[in-house]
Amino acid sequence: MATDDDGDRARGRTGSRDASVQTVEKTLAILEHVAHRGGATARDVSEALGYPLPTAYRLMQALVQSDYLVHLRAEHRFELGYKLDRLGLSLHRQVGVPRPVRQEVARLHEQADAAAYFAVYRGADVVVAHVVDSPARPRLTPLSFGFHEAAHATAFGKIMLAGMTPESVDQYLDVHGMHRLTDSTMTSRDELDAHLAMVAQRGIAWEHEEFVPGMTCAAAGVRNQAGMIVGAVAISAPSESVDAARERRLAHQLRDASNQVSRYYRSGRVRGTAA
């Protein structure tokens, strides 16, 4: 038979768990703030995040002890610690883009004269895993390693959504939504479904200023041995530079790159070279 003491202990355990979760959330918020600001004092963090100054300082010192922050005492400020770099390297290894695939993306960048991307599934997300660009042909902001949003508005996202089952698309959009990013972004599910059907038929996904104004992107799917889309190669270029003739060239170059990367995932080889 439950007693009042049992209830108090249960509430105590729940309260302790809630406090622990709040501490983790505060700690992560501090890391993000320091990263975004390029460094910060405890007072900066206290004022920006609304934490009491002693709490901010205590959590930041704990992060220093764990090597996630460093304390520059002479400057009375904190900056990111070295363990974060090791975590970043581990993340890159886990996503793991093989060298032959990176070479194909670099080849696409050169041939298309455009920033080139490789995206993969990671769990339920569509994630940018590799980017090759140059000062003359820079990547789109924020399409860097780890970007995993707005599949409905990106070319690589569309080609990968087109390869999903309707149930998987439902699940993805239930989580991520269809937010309007530009005046051209599709926000109607019916419109997106019709577009994805066309993408699946053509094998190339185009995105005209739906993600970033003034920019056009295109993508082709990468397939595994079972013929299922497991990734995508993509390019981005200023819309004014993409006329009908260049669209045809880009489509050909994307198909060539996707065929080679697909070949790697089927056999471990690209263009006759061992992985």
C-alpha positions as a Markdown table, in Angstrom:
| # | Residue | x | y | z |
|---|---|---|---|---|
| 1 | Met | 0.0 | 0.0 | 0.0 |
| 2 | Ala | 1.5 | 3.4 | -1.1 |
| 3 | Thr | 2.1 | 6.0 | 1.6 |
| 4 | Asp | 2.6 | 9.7 | 1.6 |
| 5 | Asp | 6.3 | 9.1 | 2.1 |
| 6 | Asp | 6.3 | 7.0 | -1.1 |
| 7 | Gly | 4.8 | 9.8 | -3.0 |
| 8 | Asp | 7.3 | 12.3 | -1.6 |
| 9 | Arg | 10.2 | 10.1 | -2.6 |
| 10 | Ala | 8.7 | 9.7 | -6.1 |
| 11 | Arg | 8.2 | 13.4 | -6.5 |
| 12 | Gly | 11.8 | 13.9 | -5.2 |
| 13 | Arg | 13.2 | 11.5 | -7.8 |
| 14 | Thr | 11.2 | 13.3 | -10.5 |
| 15 | Gly | 12.3 | 16.7 | -9.3 |
| 16 | Ser | 15.9 | 15.5 | -9.3 |
| 17 | Arg | 15.6 | 14.3 | -12.9 |
| 18 | Asp | 14.0 | 17.5 | -13.9 |
| 19 | Ala | 16.8 | 19.5 | -12.3 |
| 20 | Ser | 19.4 | 17.3 | -14.0 |
| 21 | Val | 17.8 | 17.9 | -17.4 |
| 22 | Gln | 17.7 | 21.6 | -16.8 |
| 23 | Thr | 21.4 | 21.6 | -15.8 |
| 24 | Val | 22.3 | 19.8 | -19.1 |
| 25 | Glu | 20.2 | 22.2 | -21.1 |
| 26 | Lys | 21.9 | 25.2 | -19.4 |
| 27 | Thr | 25.3 | 23.7 | -20.0 |
| 28 | Leu | 24.7 | 23.1 | -23.7 |
| 29 | Ala | 23.2 | 26.6 | -24.1 |
| 30 | Ile | 26.5 | 28.0 | -22.6 |
| 31 | Leu | 28.6 | 26.0 | -25.1 |
| 32 | Glu | 26.5 | 27.3 | -28.0 |
| 33 | His | 26.7 | 30.9 | -26.8 |
| 34 | Val | 30.4 | 30.8 | -26.4 |
| 35 | Ala | 30.8 | 29.2 | -29.8 |
| 36 | His | 28.5 | 31.8 | -31.5 |
| 37 | Arg | 30.2 | 34.7 | -29.8 |
| 38 | Gly | 33.8 | 33.5 | -30.3 |
| 39 | Gly | 34.3 | 33.5 | -26.6 |
| 40 | Ala | 32.4 | 35.1 | -23.6 |
| 41 | Thr | 32.8 | 36.1 | -20.0 |
| 42 | Ala | 30.6 | 34.6 | -17.3 |
| 43 | Arg | 28.8 | 37.9 | -17.0 |
| 44 | Asp | 28.1 | 37.8 | -20.8 |
| 45 | Val | 26.6 | 34.4 | -20.4 |
| 46 | Ser | 24.6 | 35.4 | -17.4 |
| 47 | Glu | 23.1 | 38.4 | -19.1 |
| 48 | Ala | 22.5 | 36.7 | -22.5 |
| 49 | Leu | 20.9 | 33.5 | -21.1 |
| 50 | Gly | 19.3 | 34.9 | -17.9 |
| 51 | Tyr | 21.3 | 32.6 | -15.5 |
| 52 | Pro | 22.4 | 33.9 | -12.1 |
| 53 | Leu | 26.1 | 34.9 | -12.4 |
| 54 | Pro | 27.2 | 32.3 | -9.8 |
| 55 | Thr | 25.4 | 29.6 | -11.8 |
| 56 | Ala | 26.9 | 30.6 | -15.1 |
| 57 | Tyr | 30.4 | 30.7 | -13.6 |
| 58 | Arg | 30.0 | 27.3 | -11.9 |
| 59 | Leu | 28.8 | 25.6 | -15.1 |
| 60 | Met | 31.5 | 27.2 | -17.1 |
| 61 | Gln | 34.2 | 26.1 | -14.7 |
| 62 | Ala | 32.7 | 22.5 | -14.9 |
| 63 | Leu | 33.1 | 22.7 | -18.7 |
| 64 | Val | 36.7 | 23.9 | -18.2 |
| 65 | Gln | 37.4 | 20.9 | -16.0 |
| 66 | Ser | 36.0 | 18.6 | -18.7 |
| 67 | Asp | 38.1 | 20.3 | -21.4 |
| 68 | Tyr | 35.0 | 21.6 | -23.3 |
| 69 | Leu | 36.0 | 25.3 | -22.5 |
| 70 | Val | 39.3 | 27.0 | -21.7 |
| 71 | His | 39.5 | 29.9 | -19.2 |
| 72 | Leu | 41.7 | 32.8 | -20.4 |
| 73 | Arg | 42.3 | 34.2 | -17.0 |
| 74 | Ala | 44.2 | 37.3 | -18.2 |
| 75 | Glu | 41.3 | 38.3 | -20.4 |
| 76 | His | 38.6 | 37.1 | -17.9 |
| 77 | Arg | 36.8 | 35.2 | -20.6 |
| 78 | Phe | 36.1 | 31.6 | -21.8 |
| 79 | Glu | 36.6 | 30.1 | -25.2 |
| 80 | Leu | 35.9 | 26.6 | -26.7 |
| 81 | Gly | 38.1 | 23.8 | -25.4 |
| 82 | Tyr | 40.1 | 21.2 | -27.3 |
| 83 | Lys | 37.8 | 18.2 | -26.6 |
| 84 | Leu | 35.2 | 19.7 | -29.0 |
| 85 | Asp | 37.7 | 19.3 | -31.8 |
| 86 | Arg | 38.1 | 15.6 | -31.0 |
| 87 | Leu | 34.3 | 15.3 | -30.9 |
| 88 | Gly | 34.1 | 17.0 | -34.3 |
| 89 | Leu | 36.7 | 14.6 | -35.8 |
| 90 | Ser | 34.7 | 11.6 | -34.4 |
| 91 | Leu | 31.5 | 12.9 | -36.0 |
| 92 | His | 33.2 | 13.2 | -39.4 |
| 93 | Arg | 34.5 | 9.6 | -39.0 |
| 94 | Gln | 31.0 | 8.4 | -38.1 |
| 95 | Val | 29.4 | 10.1 | -41.1 |
| 96 | Gly | 32.3 | 8.7 | -43.1 |
| 97 | Val | 32.6 | 9.9 | -46.7 |
| 98 | Pro | 35.1 | 7.6 | -48.5 |
| 99 | Arg | 37.9 | 9.1 | -50.4 |
| 100 | Pro | 36.7 | 8.0 | -53.9 |
| 101 | Val | 33.3 | 9.7 | -53.2 |
| 102 | Arg | 35.1 | 12.9 | -52.1 |
| 103 | Gln | 37.1 | 12.7 | -55.3 |
| 104 | Glu | 33.9 | 12.4 | -57.4 |
| 105 | Val | 32.4 | 15.4 | -55.6 |
| 106 | Ala | 35.6 | 17.4 | -56.3 |
| 107 | Arg | 35.4 | 16.3 | -60.0 |
| 108 | Leu | 31.8 | 17.5 | -60.1 |
| 109 | His | 32.8 | 20.9 | -58.7 |
| 110 | Glu | 35.4 | 21.3 | -61.4 |
| 111 | Gln | 33.3 | 20.1 | -64.3 |
| 112 | Ala | 30.2 | 22.0 | -63.3 |
| 113 | Asp | 32.0 | 25.1 | -62.3 |
| 114 | Ala | 29.8 | 25.2 | -59.2 |
| 115 | Ala | 29.8 | 24.4 | -55.5 |
| 116 | Ala | 29.2 | 20.6 | -55.2 |
| 117 | Tyr | 27.7 | 18.6 | -52.3 |
| 118 | Phe | 27.2 | 15.1 | -51.1 |
| 119 | Ala | 24.2 | 14.3 | -48.8 |
| 120 | Val | 23.3 | 11.1 | -47.1 |
| 121 | Tyr | 20.6 | 9.7 | -44.8 |
| 122 | Arg | 21.6 | 9.7 | -41.1 |
| 123 | Gly | 18.9 | 8.1 | -39.1 |
| 124 | Ala | 15.7 | 10.0 | -40.1 |
| 125 | Asp | 17.6 | 13.0 | -41.4 |
| 126 | Val | 18.9 | 14.1 | -44.8 |
| 127 | Val | 22.4 | 15.4 | -43.9 |
| 128 | Val | 25.1 | 17.3 | -45.9 |
| 129 | Ala | 28.2 | 15.0 | -45.5 |
| 130 | His | 30.7 | 16.7 | -47.8 |
| 131 | Val | 31.1 | 20.0 | -49.7 |
| 132 | Val | 33.6 | 21.1 | -52.3 |
| 133 | Asp | 33.7 | 24.8 | -53.2 |
| 134 | Ser | 36.1 | 27.6 | -54.0 |
| 135 | Pro | 36.3 | 31.4 | -53.5 |
| 136 | Ala | 34.9 | 31.8 | -57.0 |
| 137 | Arg | 32.1 | 29.3 | -56.4 |
| 138 | Pro | 31.3 | 29.3 | -52.7 |
| 139 | Arg | 28.8 | 27.0 | -51.0 |
| 140 | Leu | 25.4 | 28.2 | -50.1 |
| 141 | Thr | 25.1 | 29.5 | -46.5 |
| 142 | Pro | 24.3 | 27.4 | -44.4 |
| 143 | Leu | 25.0 | 24.3 | -46.5 |
| 144 | Ser | 28.1 | 23.0 | -44.6 |
| 145 | Phe | 28.8 | 19.6 | -43.1 |
| 146 | Gly | 26.0 | 18.5 | -40.8 |
| 147 | Phe | 23.2 | 20.7 | -42.3 |
| 148 | His | 20.0 | 18.6 | -42.0 |
| 149 | Glu | 17.1 | 20.9 | -42.5 |
| 150 | Ala | 14.7 | 22.0 | -45.2 |
| 151 | Ala | 14.7 | 18.9 | -47.4 |
| 152 | His | 11.5 | 20.2 | -49.1 |
| 153 | Ala | 13.4 | 23.3 | -50.3 |
| 154 | Thr | 16.8 | 21.8 | -51.3 |
| 155 | Ala | 17.6 | 19.9 | -54.5 |
| 156 | Phe | 19.4 | 17.1 | -52.6 |
| 157 | Gly | 16.5 | 16.9 | -50.1 |
| 158 | Lys | 14.0 | 16.6 | -52.9 |
| 159 | Ile | 15.8 | 13.8 | -54.7 |
| 160 | Met | 16.0 | 11.9 | -51.4 |
| 161 | Leu | 12.4 | 12.6 | -50.4 |
| 162 | Ala | 11.4 | 11.3 | -53.9 |
| 163 | Gly | 13.1 | 8.0 | -53.0 |
| 164 | Met | 11.2 | 7.5 | -49.8 |
| 165 | Thr | 8.0 | 5.7 | -49.3 |
| 166 | Pro | 4.9 | 8.0 | -48.7 |
| 167 | Glu | 4.9 | 6.9 | -45.1 |
| 168 | Ser | 8.5 | 7.9 | -44.6 |
| 169 | Val | 7.9 | 11.3 | -46.3 |
| 170 | Asp | 5.0 | 11.8 | -43.9 |
| 171 | Gln | 7.2 | 11.1 | -40.9 |
| 172 | Tyr | 9.9 | 13.4 | -42.1 |
| 173 | Leu | 7.6 | 16.3 | -42.8 |
| 174 | Asp | 5.8 | 15.8 | -39.5 |
| 175 | Val | 9.1 | 16.4 | -37.7 |
| 176 | His | 10.6 | 19.0 | -40.0 |
| 177 | Gly | 7.6 | 20.8 | -41.5 |
| 178 | Met | 7.6 | 22.8 | -44.7 |
| 179 | His | 8.7 | 26.3 | -43.6 |
| 180 | Arg | 8.8 | 29.1 | -46.2 |
| 181 | Leu | 12.3 | 30.2 | -46.8 |
| 182 | Thr | 11.8 | 32.4 | -49.9 |
| 183 | Asp | 8.9 | 33.6 | -52.0 |
| 184 | Ser | 9.4 | 30.4 | -54.1 |
| 185 | Thr | 9.5 | 27.8 | -51.4 |
| 186 | Met | 6.8 | 25.1 | -51.7 |
| 187 | Thr | 4.7 | 25.0 | -48.5 |
| 188 | Ser | 1.8 | 23.0 | -49.9 |
| 189 | Arg | 2.0 | 19.2 | -49.4 |
| 190 | Asp | -0.1 | 18.5 | -52.5 |
| 191 | Glu | 2.3 | 20.7 | -54.6 |
| 192 | Leu | 5.3 | 19.0 | -53.1 |
| 193 | Asp | 3.9 | 15.5 | -53.7 |
| 194 | Ala | 3.3 | 16.3 | -57.4 |
| 195 | His | 6.8 | 17.8 | -57.7 |
| 196 | Leu | 8.4 | 14.7 | -56.0 |
| 197 | Ala | 6.6 | 12.4 | -58.5 |
| 198 | Met | 8.1 | 14.4 | -61.3 |
| 199 | Val | 11.6 | 14.3 | -59.7 |
| 200 | Ala | 11.3 | 10.5 | -59.3 |
| 201 | Gln | 10.4 | 10.2 | -63.0 |
| 202 | Arg | 13.2 | 12.5 | -64.3 |
| 203 | Gly | 15.9 | 11.4 | -61.9 |
| 204 | Ile | 17.1 | 15.0 | -61.4 |
| 205 | Ala | 15.7 | 17.5 | -58.8 |
| 206 | Trp | 15.8 | 21.2 | -59.5 |
| 207 | Glu | 15.4 | 23.9 | -57.0 |
| 208 | His | 15.0 | 27.5 | -58.4 |
| 209 | Glu | 15.5 | 30.1 | -55.6 |
| 210 | Glu | 13.4 | 28.0 | -53.1 |
| 211 | Phe | 16.2 | 27.8 | -50.5 |
| 212 | Val | 18.2 | 31.0 | -51.2 |
| 213 | Pro | 17.1 | 33.9 | -53.3 |
| 214 | Gly | 19.1 | 34.3 | -56.5 |
| 215 | Met | 20.5 | 30.7 | -56.4 |
| 216 | Thr | 19.6 | 27.5 | -58.3 |
| 217 | Cys | 20.4 | 24.0 | -57.2 |
| 218 | Ala | 20.2 | 20.6 | -58.8 |
| 219 | Ala | 20.8 | 17.0 | -57.5 |
| 220 | Ala | 20.8 | 13.4 | -58.6 |
| 221 | Gly | 20.3 | 10.3 | -56.4 |
| 222 | Val | 23.0 | 7.8 | -55.4 |
| 223 | Arg | 21.7 | 4.2 | -55.3 |
| 224 | Asn | 22.8 | 1.1 | -53.5 |
| 225 | Gln | 22.9 | -2.5 | -54.7 |
| 226 | Ala | 19.2 | -2.8 | -54.2 |
| 227 | Gly | 18.5 | 0.3 | -56.3 |
| 228 | Met | 17.4 | 2.4 | -53.4 |
| 229 | Ile | 18.4 | 6.0 | -53.0 |
| 230 | Val | 20.9 | 6.3 | -50.2 |
| 231 | Gly | 22.4 | 9.7 | -51.0 |
| 232 | Ala | 22.6 | 12.5 | -53.4 |
| 233 | Val | 25.2 | 14.6 | -55.3 |
| 234 | Ala | 24.2 | 18.2 | -55.9 |
| 235 | Ile | 25.4 | 21.6 | -57.2 |
| 236 | Ser | 24.5 | 25.2 | -56.6 |
| 237 | Ala | 25.0 | 28.2 | -58.9 |
| 238 | Pro | 23.7 | 31.7 | -59.4 |
| 239 | Ser | 20.4 | 31.6 | -61.1 |
| 240 | Glu | 21.5 | 34.1 | -63.7 |
| 241 | Ser | 24.2 | 31.8 | -64.9 |
| 242 | Val | 21.9 | 28.8 | -65.4 |
| 243 | Asp | 20.2 | 29.0 | -68.8 |
| 244 | Ala | 18.6 | 26.1 | -70.7 |
| 245 | Ala | 21.9 | 25.0 | -72.3 |
| 246 | Arg | 23.7 | 24.9 | -68.9 |
| 247 | Glu | 20.8 | 23.1 | -67.3 |
| 248 | Arg | 21.3 | 20.3 | -69.8 |
| 249 | Arg | 25.0 | 20.2 | -69.1 |
| 250 | Leu | 24.5 | 20.2 | -65.4 |
| 251 | Ala | 22.0 | 17.4 | -65.6 |
| 252 | His | 24.5 | 15.3 | -67.6 |
| 253 | Gln | 27.3 | 16.0 | -65.1 |
| 254 | Leu | 25.1 | 15.2 | -62.2 |
| 255 | Arg | 24.0 | 11.9 | -63.7 |
| 256 | Asp | 27.7 | 11.0 | -64.4 |
| 257 | Ala | 28.7 | 11.8 | -60.8 |
| 258 | Ser | 25.7 | 10.0 | -59.3 |
| 259 | Asn | 26.4 | 6.9 | -61.5 |
| 260 | Gln | 30.0 | 6.8 | -60.3 |
| 261 | Val | 29.2 | 7.3 | -56.6 |
| 262 | Ser | 26.5 | 4.6 | -56.9 |
| 263 | Arg | 29.0 | 2.3 | -58.5 |
| 264 | Tyr | 31.3 | 2.8 | -55.5 |
| 265 | Tyr | 28.5 | 1.9 | -53.1 |
| 266 | Arg | 27.7 | -1.2 | -55.2 |
| 267 | Ser | 31.3 | -2.4 | -55.9 |
| 268 | Gly | 33.8 | -0.3 | -54.1 |
| 269 | Arg | 35.1 | 1.2 | -57.3 |
| 270 | Val | 34.7 | 4.3 | -59.3 |
| 271 | Arg | 35.9 | 5.0 | -62.9 |
| 272 | Gly | 37.8 | 1.7 | -62.9 |
| 273 | Thr | 39.9 | 2.5 | -59.8 |
| 274 | Ala | 39.9 | 0.4 | -56.6 |
| 275 | Ala | 38.7 | 2.1 | -53.4 |
